[in-house]
């Protein structure tokens, strides 16, 4: 009876490991896609946009805020 539980436990453990591998592969694929996207974006244009939005945010924040 304990050997049946052990084999059931081993089956569940193996299934969990397979799910972990599949999840890791999906995460790796997503990170690869993000890496390619970051490499292909127009950094010059995004630099200007970020500077603009950071400047707008800076205008909204009061100057005498104590952190």
N, CA, C and O atoms as a GROMACS GRO file, in nm:
protein
  268
    1UNK      N    1   0.082  -0.120   0.000
    1UNK     CA    2   0.000   0.000   0.000
    1UNK      C    3   0.086   0.125   0.000
    1UNK      O    4   0.054   0.221  -0.070
    2UNK      N    5   0.195   0.128   0.076
    2UNK     CA    6   0.280   0.246   0.077
    2UNK      C    7   0.354   0.261  -0.056
    2UNK      O    8   0.384   0.373  -0.098
    3UNK      N    9   0.384   0.149  -0.124
    3UNK     CA   10   0.450   0.157  -0.254
    3UNK      C   11   0.357   0.218  -0.358
    3UNK      O   12   0.404   0.289  -0.448
    4UNK      N   13   0.227   0.193  -0.348
    4UNK     CA   14   0.131   0.254  -0.440
    4UNK      C   15   0.127   0.406  -0.420
    4UNK      O   16   0.120   0.482  -0.516
    5UNK      N   17   0.131   0.448  -0.296
    5UNK     CA   18   0.132   0.592  -0.267
    5UNK      C   19   0.262   0.654  -0.317
    5UNK      O   20   0.261   0.766  -0.368
    6UNK      N   21   0.370   0.584  -0.302
    6UNK     CA   22   0.499   0.636  -0.347
    6UNK      C   23   0.500   0.652  -0.498
    6UNK      O   24   0.547   0.753  -0.549
    7UNK      N   25   0.448   0.554  -0.570
    7UNK     CA   26   0.445   0.566  -0.715
    7UNK      C   27   0.349   0.677  -0.758
    7UNK      O   28   0.376   0.747  -0.855
    8UNK      N   29   0.240   0.694  -0.687
    8UNK     CA   30   0.148   0.803  -0.718
    8UNK      C   31   0.217   0.938  -0.692
    8UNK      O   32   0.203   1.033  -0.769
    9UNK      N   33   0.291   0.943  -0.582
    9UNK     CA   34   0.368   1.064  -0.552
    9UNK      C   35   0.472   1.091  -0.660
    9UNK      O   36   0.491   1.205  -0.700
   10UNK      N   37   0.538   0.986  -0.705
   10UNK     CA   38   0.638   1.003  -0.811
   10UNK      C   39   0.574   1.051  -0.941
   10UNK      O   40   0.630   1.133  -1.012
   11UNK      N   41   0.455   0.998  -0.970
   11UNK     CA   42   0.383   1.042  -1.091
   11UNK      C   43   0.350   1.190  -1.081
   11UNK      O   44   0.369   1.265  -1.177
   12UNK      N   45   0.299   1.231  -0.966
   12UNK     CA   46   0.264   1.372  -0.947
   12UNK      C   47   0.387   1.460  -0.953
   12UNK      O   48   0.384   1.570  -1.009
   13UNK      N   49   0.496   1.413  -0.895
   13UNK     CA   50   0.621   1.489  -0.897
   13UNK      C   51   0.672   1.504  -1.040
   13UNK      O   52   0.715   1.612  -1.080
   14UNK      N   53   0.666   1.397  -1.117
   14UNK     CA   54   0.709   1.403  -1.257
   14UNK      C   55   0.620   1.498  -1.338
   14UNK      O   56   0.670   1.575  -1.420
   15UNK      N   57   0.491   1.491  -1.314
   15UNK     CA   58   0.398   1.579  -1.385
   15UNK      C   59   0.427   1.725  -1.350
   15UNK      O   60   0.424   1.812  -1.438
   16UNK      N   61   0.454   1.752  -1.224
   16UNK     CA   62   0.485   1.888  -1.183
   16UNK      C   63   0.614   1.937  -1.248
   16UNK      O   64   0.621   2.052  -1.292
   17UNK      N   65   0.714   1.853  -1.254
   17UNK     CA   66   0.840   1.890  -1.318
   17UNK      C   67   0.820   1.919  -1.467
   17UNK      O   68   0.880   2.012  -1.520
   18UNK      N   69   0.737   1.841  -1.533
   18UNK     CA   70   0.708   1.865  -1.675
   18UNK      C   71   0.638   1.999  -1.693
   18UNK      O   72   0.668   2.073  -1.787
   19UNK      N   73   0.545   2.030  -1.605
   19UNK     CA   74   0.475   2.158  -1.613
   19UNK      C   75   0.572   2.274  -1.589
   19UNK      O   76   0.561   2.379  -1.652
   20UNK      N   77   0.666   2.254  -1.497
   20UNK     CA   78   0.766   2.358  -1.470
   20UNK      C   79   0.853   2.381  -1.592
   20UNK      O   80   0.885   2.496  -1.625
   21UNK      N   81   0.892   2.275  -1.660
   21UNK     CA   82   0.974   2.288  -1.780
   21UNK      C   83   0.898   2.361  -1.889
   21UNK      O   84   0.952   2.451  -1.954
   22UNK      N   85   0.772   2.324  -1.910
   22UNK     CA   86   0.691   2.390  -2.012
   22UNK      C   87   0.673   2.538  -1.980
   22UNK      O   88   0.681   2.623  -2.069
   23UNK      N   89   0.649   2.570  -1.852
   23UNK     CA   90   0.633   2.710  -1.812
   23UNK      C   91   0.763   2.786  -1.833
   23UNK      O   92   0.761   2.900  -1.879
   24UNK      N   93   0.875   2.725  -1.799
   24UNK     CA   94   1.005   2.790  -1.818
   24UNK      C   95   1.032   2.815  -1.966
   24UNK      O   96   1.086   2.920  -2.002
   25UNK      N   97   0.994   2.721  -2.051
   25UNK     CA   98   1.012   2.740  -2.195
   25UNK      C   99   0.926   2.855  -2.247
   25UNK      O  100   0.970   2.932  -2.332
   26UNK      N  101   0.803   2.866  -2.196
   26UNK     CA  102   0.716   2.977  -2.238
   26UNK      C  103   0.774   3.111  -2.193
   26UNK      O  104   0.770   3.209  -2.268
   27UNK      N  105   0.826   3.115  -2.071
   27UNK     CA  106   0.887   3.239  -2.020
   27UNK      C  107   1.008   3.275  -2.105
   27UNK      O  108   1.027   3.391  -2.139
   28UNK      N  109   1.090   3.176  -2.138
   28UNK     CA  110   1.209   3.201  -2.219
   28UNK      C  111   1.170   3.254  -2.357
   28UNK      O  112   1.235   3.345  -2.410
   29UNK      N  113   1.066   3.198  -2.414
   29UNK     CA  114   1.019   3.244  -2.546
   29UNK      C  115   0.971   3.389  -2.537
   29UNK      O  116   1.001   3.470  -2.626
   30UNK      N  117   0.898   3.422  -2.432
   30UNK     CA  118   0.850   3.559  -2.415
   30UNK      C  119   0.966   3.656  -2.396
   30UNK      O  120   0.965   3.766  -2.453
   31UNK      N  121   1.064   3.617  -2.316
   31UNK     CA  122   1.180   3.704  -2.295
   31UNK      C  123   1.259   3.722  -2.424
   31UNK      O  124   1.310   3.831  -2.450
   32UNK      N  125   1.268   3.617  -2.503
   32UNK     CA  126   1.337   3.629  -2.632
   32UNK      C  127   1.265   3.726  -2.723
   32UNK      O  128   1.328   3.808  -2.790
   33UNK      N  129   1.133   3.718  -2.726
   33UNK     CA  130   1.054   3.809  -2.808
   33UNK      C  131   1.071   3.953  -2.760
   33UNK      O  132   1.084   4.045  -2.841
   34UNK      N  133   1.071   3.973  -2.629
   34UNK     CA  134   1.092   4.108  -2.575
   34UNK      C  135   1.231   4.161  -2.609
   34UNK      O  136   1.248   4.278  -2.642
   35UNK      N  137   1.330   4.074  -2.601
   35UNK     CA  138   1.467   4.114  -2.635
   35UNK      C  139   1.474   4.160  -2.780
   35UNK      O  140   1.533   4.264  -2.809
   36UNK      N  141   1.415   4.085  -2.869
   36UNK     CA  142   1.414   4.124  -3.011
   36UNK      C  143   1.341   4.256  -3.030
   36UNK      O  144   1.386   4.340  -3.108
   37UNK      N  145   1.229   4.276  -2.959
   37UNK     CA  146   1.153   4.399  -2.972
   37UNK      C  147   1.237   4.518  -2.924
   37UNK      O  148   1.241   4.622  -2.990
   38UNK      N  149   1.305   4.502  -2.810
   38UNK     CA  150   1.388   4.611  -2.760
   38UNK      C  151   1.502   4.643  -2.855
   38UNK      O  152   1.540   4.760  -2.870
   39UNK      N  153   1.557   4.543  -2.919
   39UNK     CA  154   1.666   4.567  -3.013
   39UNK      C  155   1.618   4.638  -3.139
   39UNK      O  156   1.695   4.712  -3.201
   40UNK      N  157   1.493   4.617  -3.177
   40UNK     CA  158   1.443   4.671  -3.303
   40UNK      C  159   1.375   4.808  -3.292
   40UNK      O  160   1.351   4.872  -3.393
   41UNK      N  161   1.345   4.853  -3.168
   41UNK     CA  162   1.274   4.980  -3.156
   41UNK      C  163   1.366   5.096  -3.193
   41UNK      O  164   1.488   5.085  -3.187
   42UNK      N  165   1.305   5.204  -3.231
   42UNK     CA  166   1.379   5.325  -3.266
   42UNK      C  167   1.414   5.398  -3.137
   42UNK      O  168   1.333   5.473  -3.082
   43UNK      N  169   1.536   5.376  -3.090
   43UNK     CA  170   1.577   5.430  -2.961
   43UNK      C  171   1.584   5.583  -2.962
   43UNK      O  172   1.556   5.647  -2.860
   44UNK      N  173   1.619   5.638  -3.072
   44UNK     CA  174   1.627   5.785  -3.083
   44UNK      C  175   1.489   5.847  -3.060
   44UNK      O  176   1.475   5.943  -2.985
   45UNK      N  177   1.389   5.792  -3.126
   45UNK     CA  178   1.253   5.843  -3.111
   45UNK      C  179   1.201   5.822  -2.969
   45UNK      O  180   1.138   5.912  -2.912
   46UNK      N  181   1.227   5.705  -2.911
   46UNK     CA  182   1.182   5.678  -2.775
   46UNK      C  183   1.254   5.767  -2.675
   46UNK      O  184   1.195   5.806  -2.574
   47UNK      N  185   1.380   5.799  -2.700
   47UNK     CA  186   1.454   5.888  -2.612
   47UNK      C  187   1.383   6.023  -2.603
   47UNK      O  188   1.366   6.078  -2.494
   48UNK      N  189   1.343   6.076  -2.718
   48UNK     CA  190   1.273   6.205  -2.720
   48UNK      C  191   1.139   6.196  -2.649
   48UNK      O  192   1.102   6.288  -2.575
   49UNK      N  193   1.067   6.088  -2.670
   49UNK     CA  194   0.937   6.071  -2.603
   49UNK      C  195   0.953   6.064  -2.452
   49UNK      O  196   0.881   6.129  -2.377
   50UNK      N  197   1.049   5.983  -2.409
   50UNK     CA  198   1.072   5.970  -2.264
   50UNK      C  199   1.112   6.102  -2.202
   50UNK      O  200   1.065   6.137  -2.093
   51UNK      N  201   1.197   6.176  -2.268
   51UNK     CA  202   1.236   6.306  -2.216
   51UNK      C  203   1.116   6.399  -2.204
   51UNK      O  204   1.102   6.471  -2.106
   52UNK      N  205   1.030   6.396  -2.304
   52UNK     CA  206   0.910   6.480  -2.301
   52UNK      C  207   0.820   6.444  -2.183
   52UNK      O  208   0.778   6.531  -2.108
   53UNK      N  209   0.790   6.314  -2.168
   53UNK     CA  210   0.700   6.271  -2.061
   53UNK      C  211   0.762   6.291  -1.923
   53UNK      O  212   0.691   6.325  -1.829
   54UNK      N  213   0.891   6.269  -1.910
   54UNK     CA  214   0.955   6.297  -1.781
   54UNK      C  215   0.951   6.445  -1.748
   54UNK      O  216   0.935   6.483  -1.631
   55UNK      N  217   0.966   6.529  -1.849
   55UNK     CA  218   0.957   6.672  -1.827
   55UNK      C  219   0.815   6.712  -1.784
   55UNK      O  220   0.797   6.793  -1.693
   56UNK      N  221   0.715   6.655  -1.850
   56UNK     CA  222   0.576   6.683  -1.812
   56UNK      C  223   0.548   6.636  -1.669
   56UNK      O  224   0.480   6.706  -1.593
   57UNK      N  225   0.600   6.520  -1.632
   57UNK     CA  226   0.583   6.470  -1.496
   57UNK      C  227   0.652   6.563  -1.397
   57UNK      O  228   0.599   6.591  -1.290
   58UNK      N  229   0.770   6.609  -1.433
   58UNK     CA  230   0.845   6.699  -1.345
   58UNK      C  231   0.768   6.829  -1.322
   58UNK      O  232   0.773   6.885  -1.213
   59UNK      N  233   0.697   6.877  -1.422
   59UNK     CA  234   0.617   6.999  -1.409
   59UNK      C  235   0.502   6.979  -1.310
   59UNK      O  236   0.463   7.074  -1.242
   60UNK      N  237   0.448   6.857  -1.301
   60UNK     CA  238   0.334   6.830  -1.213
   60UNK      C  239   0.373   6.811  -1.066
   60UNK      O  240   0.292   6.833  -0.976
   61UNK      N  241   0.497   6.772  -1.041
   61UNK     CA  242   0.540   6.743  -0.906
   61UNK      C  243   0.578   6.874  -0.835
   61UNK      O  244   0.658   6.951  -0.888
   62UNK      N  245   0.521   6.898  -0.717
   62UNK     CA  246   0.559   7.020  -0.644
   62UNK      C  247   0.708   7.020  -0.609
   62UNK      O  248   0.766   6.915  -0.583
   63UNK      N  249   0.769   7.139  -0.609
   63UNK     CA  250   0.913   7.148  -0.587
   63UNK      C  251   0.954   7.124  -0.442
   63UNK      O  252   1.062   7.070  -0.417
   64UNK      N  253   0.871   7.164  -0.347
   64UNK     CA  254   0.911   7.157  -0.206
   64UNK      C  255   0.858   7.033  -0.133
   64UNK      O  256   0.820   7.040  -0.016
   65UNK      N  257   0.856   6.921  -0.204
   65UNK     CA  258   0.811   6.797  -0.143
   65UNK      C  259   0.928   6.734  -0.066
   65UNK      O  260   1.034   6.710  -0.123
   66UNK      N  261   0.906   6.706   0.065
   66UNK     CA  262   1.010   6.640   0.144
   66UNK      C  263   0.989   6.489   0.138
   66UNK      O  264   0.881   6.438   0.167
   67UNK      N  265   1.094   6.420   0.100
   67UNK     CA  266   1.085   6.275   0.085
   67UNK      C  267   1.094   6.204   0.218
   67UNK      O  268   1.088   6.082   0.223
   0.00000   0.00000   0.00000
